[in-house]
Amino acid sequence: MLIGVSDYTHLPSVPSIKNNLSALTEVALTGLGIPQGNVYIVENPKSAAQVHEEIDLAMDAADPLSGGLFIYYAGHGWTDPRNGRLLLGLVDSNQHKAWTAMEFDRIREQVADSPVGSRLLVLDSCYSGAALDTLSAGLSSASRIEGTYVMTSSDATNASRAPRGDHFTSFSGEIIRSLTDGIQGGPPVITADVLFRHVRASCQQRGWPVPSRQVGRDGDHMELMVNRWGQS
């Protein structure tokens, strides 16, 4: 399930997100081994309902015993000043009107109801670390889902990188390159945690915002695809 918002009415556009979606679609088909009919893409959604309906279709398509669920979002993100919860931008979202955005909590609840055992959520937005349960005491967990790995492009207090003119947003670009080209010195099979650690190290070396993660049960052992390093 790939969700990308590159065009906005009230917020700056992020053209590179279109490239993120295109490249990740190819990775999903040729690397992750997801059948074409099971790859759901929502580009520039105008309503949260549109996204939730497609997530339902993706969950229904996944085999509950042997299948997995991969949900990716790229776009503007910010936190609700009233409660610190992560809000994800839609085409017509206004940062001064929380009700115009999509609440990550609603996605968390929807995915938590899925019987699929392996669930990988990737959030590429500013302040995306607010999706994790490392917020101040008193706030409910926004991502504690069993059997799940959540990785975010930044922590709860920092913006993410999407320099104008770059082909990909920075965080997603590192993920795409790691899966497309492989990880030098990595294991034969890339797991969710191997991918995250490699991407985090790369971001740290470049002085970029440091990605965050949340692991539910054995989500860190989730196998994604064969390490392609040295195969070409």
N, C-alpha and C positions, 0 to 999 in steps of 0.2 A: 504494500500500500504506500504509494508515493504521493505526498502532498507538497505542492510548491506554490508560493505566492510571490510573483515577481512584479506585478503591476498593481498599483494602489491609487485610490482616489485622493486620499488625504495624507499619504506617507510617501517618502522617496521610493522610486522603483529600484529593483535589484535584478538587473538583466541576467546576471550570471546564474540565477536560480533555474532558469530555463535549461541551461547546460547541465546543471546538477541532475535534473530529472532525466534528461536524455541519457547521460552516462550511467546513472544508476539503473535505468531500465535495462540497458545492455548488460550490466553486471548481474542483475536479477535473472535475466534469461540465460546467459552463458556461463555465469559463475556460480550463482546460488542454485541454479537448476530449477527455477520456478517456471511452470508451464505458462505460456503466453496468456492463456485465458484466465490465469490467476493473478496476473499483474494488473493492479488497479491504480490508475493515475488520476489525480484530481489537481488540475492546474488552474490557478486563480479562482478559487471558490469564493462565492459571495455570501454564503451562509454556512453556519456550523452544521445545520441539518444535512446539507449536501455532503459534507465530509463524513458525518456519522453514518449516513446511509451507505456510503461506499465502504466504510470500515466493516459494517455488518456483512456486506457481500464478500469481502475478503475473509472474514472469519468463517462464514458459511462454506467457503471454497476450500478451506484448510482441513486436512484430515486430523481429527482430534487426537489420534493415537500416534501417528508417525509424522504429521505435518508440523509446520511452524508458521508463525505470524511475524512479519517484518513491517513496521510502520515508521515512515520517515516524514518529517516535516521540515521545511525550510521557508523562512520568511521573517518578518519583523516580530519581535516578542518584547513584552514588557511585563512588569508586575503590577498587580492591582494595589494601589496605595492603601486600601482599606484593610487588606489581609495578607499581602505579600504573595498571593497566588499568581502562577504564570498565566498570562494571556497571550494567545497566538493570533497574529494578524490575519484578517481576511481582506478582500479587495476594498471594501468600503469602510474598514475599521478606522476609528478615530481614537487616538491615545487618551483623549480627555473624556471618552465615553466608553466605559468598560463593557457595557452591554453590546457594543458593536463588534467585539472580538470573540474568539473561541476560547473557552476555558479548558486548560489542559486537564483539570480534575475530571471533566466529563469524559474525556478520552480515556483517562486512567480507569474510571469506573466501567466504561464499556468494554475495555480490553480485559479487565479483571473477571468479567462474566464469561469470557471465552473458555471453552473446554480445551483449547489447544495448549499443549504443555510448554512449548518453546516460543518465547515472545521477545523480540528485539525491537526496542523503540529508540530512534535516533532523532534528536531535536537540534536543529541548526538555527538558533535564533539568539538575539541578545537576551541576557539574563535567564537563559534556559535552565541553568542550575536550580532555579526556583522550583523546578518540577521534582526535585529530589527532597528527601525528608530530612535534610540537614539544616532546615530553617530553625528559627528560634522556637523555644519551648512554647507549647500552646497551639501551634499550627499543626493541623493534621497532615499525615504523610500524603504526598501527591504522587508517589510512584511505587509504593510498597505492593508489588504484585508478585505472587509466587511464580517461580520458574521463569523469571524475566530478567533481561539485561537492558538497562536504560543508560544511554550515553548522551551527553549534552555538550554543546560547543563552548560553553563557558559556565562560570558559577552563577550564583543568584544575584551577584552585585556588579557584574561586568558585561560590557557589550561584546558582541562577536565581530569577526572581520569579514567584510565583503567589499574589498577595494574596487572602485569603479574601473573597468578596463580588464580586470582579471577574468579568466575564462570560467573559473569556479569560485564559489565562496571558499574561504580558507579552510575551514574545518571539513566541509564536504569534499573539497579537493584532495585533502590528505586521505580520507577514507577511500575515495575513488581510485587514487593512485595505488594505495596499499592493496586493494583487491584486484585491480586490473593488472598491475605490474608485479605484484607479490611483495613479500617482505624479506629483505636480505637477512640471512642468518636465522630466519624464523623456522618454525616447525613445518612438517609436511602439510598439515591442515591448519588453517587459520580459524581460531575460535573467537568468540565475541571479546573475551578478555585480552587475547593476543592482539587483536585489531585495536582495541582501545589503548592499550599500553604503548603500542607503536605510534599511534596518532598523537597521543598525549606527549610522548617524548619529542616527536617532531615539532609540535607546536611550541613546546618549551624551548627548544633549541633556537627557534626563530623569534622568540620573544613575543609570541602571540598569546591571546587569552588561553588559559589552561582548561582543557575539557574536564568535565566531571562525570561521575558514573554512579549507578545504584544497581546492586545485584540482588535478585530475589532467588533464594534457594540455590539451585545449581546452574543458574543462568550464565555464570562465567565459563562453564564448560561447553556451552552451546557451539557446535561445529557449524561453520559457515560455508567454507569452500576450500578447495586445494590451493596451497600456496604456489602461485605461478612464477615465483622468482627463478630466473635462469631457464625458463621453459621456452622462451622465444629465441 
